[in-house]
Amino acid sequence: MMKKTVGVVLATFNGESFLDEQLTSIFNQTLLPDTVVIVDDCSTDGTVKIAQEDRKSTRLNSSHITTSY
């Protein structure tokens, strides 16, 4: 039997005040994601920094952060 996997793609733009709550919600689900992809659209606030800090934590052990240019 094949193992079920879950991936999450999260699009952000100046989402500094929402990102932690969004990630907490994602990781409070019954079936945890195997991969989280955060795509940022040139935020001018601290969104990318928060994502990078979360990436260093065990919470985002398999993640990708992409920033548009």
C-alpha positions as MATLAB code, in Angstrom:
seq = 'MMKKTVGVVLATFNGESFLDEQLTSIFNQTLLPDTVVIVDDCSTDGTVKIAQEDRKSTRLNSSHITTSY';
ca = [
       0.000    0.000    0.000;
       1.315    3.414   -0.985;
       1.843    5.986    1.797;
      -0.303    9.101    1.490;
       1.626   12.348    1.279;
       0.476   15.904    1.750;
       2.041   19.042    0.316;
       1.101   22.644    1.024;
       1.752   25.677   -1.172;
       1.374   28.999    0.606;
       1.396   32.224   -1.429;
       2.323   35.390    0.463;
       2.581   39.131   -0.060;
       3.217   41.330    2.976;
       1.772   38.615    5.175;
       4.015   39.223    8.168;
       1.093   39.527   10.581;
      -0.590   36.357    9.268;
       2.212   33.922    8.437;
       2.810   32.461   11.899;
      -0.910   31.837   12.397;
      -1.170   30.235    8.940;
       1.775   27.915    9.592;
       0.427   27.023   13.039;
      -2.911   26.118   11.457;
      -1.197   23.976    8.824;
       0.773   22.076   11.460;
      -2.268   21.571   13.700;
      -4.004   19.466   11.051;
      -4.636   15.764   11.591;
      -2.517   14.774    8.597;
       0.727   16.762    8.674;
       2.311   17.972    5.428;
       5.430   16.284    4.122;
       6.446   19.452    2.291;
       5.586   23.135    2.598;
       6.349   25.529   -0.255;
       6.121   29.239    0.546;
       6.032   31.532   -2.478;
       6.517   35.207   -1.680;
       5.625   37.945   -4.172;
       8.237   40.595   -3.255;
       6.964   41.417    0.216;
       8.296   44.622    1.713;
       7.626   43.602    5.322;
       9.188   40.807    7.396;
       7.353   37.933    5.691;
      10.466   36.333    4.190;
      12.426   36.654    7.443;
       9.641   34.917    9.380;
       9.496   32.133    6.794;
      13.270   31.680    6.962;
      13.197   31.565   10.773;
      10.425   28.960   10.708;
      12.439   26.983    8.179;
      15.282   26.724   10.715;
      12.859   25.270   13.257;
      11.787   21.646   13.271;
       8.344   22.749   12.157;
       9.467   23.319    8.562;
      11.990   20.538    8.181;
      11.043   19.990    4.534;
      10.321   23.354    3.001;
      11.123   25.636    0.123;
      10.926   29.421    0.135;
      10.764   31.204   -3.198;
      10.719   34.951   -3.706;
       9.558   36.610   -6.914;
      11.811   39.272   -8.380;
];
